Amino acid sequence: MAAGETIARARAQRDAGEFRAAAATFFAAAAEQPERRRQALEEAAACLIRAGAAEEGAEVLAGEGLIPAGVSLESAAPAAGMTFAQVEVILRVLGRAKQLPLAAALALAAWDTGDDLMRADLAFDLPGRLLNAERSRDALRVYHEAVELGLAVGDFRPRVDQSTLRVAAPEAATRLYQCDHAAFTAALHRAENADAVIWAPLVDVFGGVTFRGAVSGRWSPVYFIVTRGGDTRRIAATRSDAGDGAWRRWEAAADDLLPGGTYGVQLVPDGGAPSSVIAFHIPLAESDGAVTRASDAVGLGAVAVRGQVAAFSAGARYRFEYGAEAERLDRATAWADVPPPRTGRSVHPLYRQTGEWLPTCAQVRWLFPANGEAPALSIEAPFAKDRNQLTGIGAHEMPVGIAWGQTRDVFEGEGPGRKFAPIAGGVQDLRDAEVALTLAGNRLRQQGAALHFWISHAARDAHGEFSSQWALTGAPVPDDALMGSRLTTVTLRLPNDPLMWTYTGNNPEEQGDRANRYRRTPLDTALRMSNASSVLIFAFGDVRRPPQGALIVSAAEMRYRDHSLLSRASGAALAHFPEGSVADPLCLTSGVRGDDENLWTSTPSASLPLTFRWALRHPATPTHFQINQHPYWPAREIEITAELARGGMHLLWRGVLAEARPDFGQAPSLLEYLPAQPEITAVTLRILSGYRAERCGLDGFEIYGSGAVFQPDGQACSVSEEIEGLAPGSRVFTRVVLEDGGERIAGEITETALPVTAAPLLLEARPLVRPADPACYWVRANAMGLETELWGELEHADGRVFRAPAVSLGSQPTGRHIYYIPRDVPNLPGTFRLHARNTAGSAVMTAPWPIGQEV
């Protein structure tokens, strides 16, 4: 028998639990094939451990000289005095024997007793081993010690990410989820036993509103009652279906409601019980279609141009025009589409979607409020220290990531343990997005740092894979939200404005060529194609005095621009949907995900298949789709077909959805990429079966691709671009130009003087007095591509000068924020100046003094 066949037989015996027989067969394989002898003996020793004969396993390894004689494989004590090669053999054997706690204990003992060389070898995988053995505090201790030693800096965060929530099994959260199931079912039962149900009104780009609902039985007439303040208006409804089912649909429209108002509406059948009241808002249109903002220097020969556009017409587009003279703007950026509205909304209650939250901390545990509110996650310091961005935002603490993005090209090689909750098909358009975070602090001391939100754009080019990451340093999480243990919802707006952000940078000094995995793309690109994890970080504090206490998070919600081919902005029309349901059929394509009030649910014991069909306004080429599963009544078998532009039908996909049970760790959505597809003009989705006999449903259906022409909503869109190839010291004149429905609208012209040298720029400094942290200066500066230091000096009236310690501004060519605390400077009267210096020159700025409290 060939050695390969012998090893295969040994593994089959091992997998069947016949550990003694497997060990003997592995010994035979070691004799048959000398080049595989070591591996086979290690496998044999692992089987002996699992058979309860660890001493025999140790004798086998010692007899081959792989480990010292007398070492016990059931204890971590012998780590002292062993070489790393010997430790590594035992770690492999214990891993194969599924003895993770022992392997972690041995590795930790080797870490504590070994020299720096052994620590360097262990540092690459020890945090991951400890986390797998649920020893999270030890993992973070090793992580921080390795950073201080300067060993393999930056290689630990992916390992630490694997802590996810294995250290806090969410059984209680699953019970709460089951309570939600019961509450949702009860609400559905009440709706089906009521006389009327109302669906979310549709507000178009010009403020017109369409009201829709259903009434049980033959009630007539039927009215929509619209209220605002003390004013009430009754609008007669008309039948919008011709069926004779138990539920009849009614519709009405209004185009004269006041913009800027929030209204309530309910459906009232004459003589029957009215529906519940739903609130809706009619936005104000923007008065200025194109506004140009001041440009921002990017190194010596480039600028980031900024502006704002507001358009109404499908296919509206904009660009920046520029030149060396105001009268001759002879160059321009490429035309870009005005993006669709922010109708996408994804709700993430933490206890339902634990797999997508990536805590990077010493300990994670659940908190269950006594008042019955949703549970929260306590993410407890020390947090992961990240030194990957020393040239930009600097070293910082990273408590948690949120896996909202996934790009096939970048992440196709990731292992099955990595989970995502893809938003918008894995690539989110976060220009002007809103992120609502429900969080608090528990004895949290930020130590001069502040909590910031950052985004990631992952890509691949000729130099390999890389990420471009930007932190919203112009709008940190307010200190007040973190000073008490009461959960607060904080909403952050993500403007497409480089002056509000800091490019996070990389770390070539410590990481060499590996630092190239972090490279800068323009902010517009990173926001428009955010496709990797978002992160919360504590930045700008003293790296040796990290934040203490716990960050508590409960939920997150993202509003973003929806590019689905089936969205309202694309012009897609719902041409067919299952009859007889009180659930709003437009919930499938509304862009709202994770919200119990926006689920589509079938009627009891509905006749299958359940069919939806959408007609596209423009032919389109699909590339991928996303199906969001119903959390309570999941669909099972799905079929998606398309009508081809050239005629005929085409099967896009047919398959089975996961049940999305949180207690099984199943993903709440399916993201599927399609092979090359022809142009299509319509899409049909059929639900063929469900997991439960009573009902089935979906939370949403989205298709992405090319060909759609989206209609904006008249709301302001912040826009930016980077213009390169300019001469240092030159003047550049810029304006943003909008084309909207055949009309050309030009913003005012702004003038920018480019820097003459790469000397640093001090752009702004204002006092920042914080209630529980030292007062500081909120500084905006630009290192201009050279390593730059920043410090402050107080010149007293008598001529004495007190200098505060210098800090690094990094070496990026873009503007950044930093909190500068003038430590060691007495609170005396005088003039305070901030200084910045690099090899190309220096800059100085006078700042208000005193800044509010003694530091």
Buried (B, 14 or more C-beta within 10 A) or exposed (E): EEBEEBBBBBBEBBEEEBBBBBBBBBBBBBEBBEEBBBBBBBBBBBBBBBBEBBBBBBBBBBEBEBBBEEBEBEEBEBBEEBBBEBBBBBBBBBBBBEBBBBBBBBBBBBBBEBEEEBBBBBBBBBBBBBBBBBBBBBBBBBBBBBBEEEBBBBBBBEBBBBBBBEBBEBEEBBBBBEEBBEEBBEEBEEBBEBBBBBBBBBBBBEBBBBBBBBBBEEBBEBBBBBBBEEEEBEBEBEEBBEEEEBBBBBBBBBEEBEEEBEBBBBBBBEEBEBBBEBEBEBBEBBEEBBBBBEBBBBBBBBBBBBBBBBBBBBBBBBBBBBBBEEEEBEBBBEEBBBBBBBBBBBBBBBBBBBBBBBBBBBBBEBBBEEEEEBBBBBBBBBBBBBBBBBBBBBBBBBBBBBBBBBBBEBBEEEEEEBBBBBBBBBBBBBBBBBBBBBBBBBEBBBBBBBBBBBBBBBBEEEEEBBBBBBBBBBBBBEBEBBBEBEBBEBEBBBBBBBBBBBBBBBBBEBBEEBBBBBBBBBBBBBBBBBBBBBBBBBBBBBBEEBBBBBBBBBBBBBBBBBBBBBBBBBBBEBEEBBBBBBBBBBBBBBBBBBBBEBBBBBBEEBEBBBBBBBBBBBBBBBBBBBBBBBBBBBBBBBBBBBBBBEEEEBEBBEEEBBBBBBEEEBBBBBBBEBEEBEBBBBBBBBBBBBBEEEBBBBBBBBBBBEBBBBBBBBBBBBBBBBBEEBEEEEBBBBBBBBBBEEEEBBBEBBEBEBBEEBBBBBBBBEBBEBEEBBBBBBBBBBBBBBBBBBBBBBBEEEEEEBEBBBBBBBBBBBBBBBBBBBEEBEBEEBEBBBBBBBEBBEBEBEBEBBBBEEB
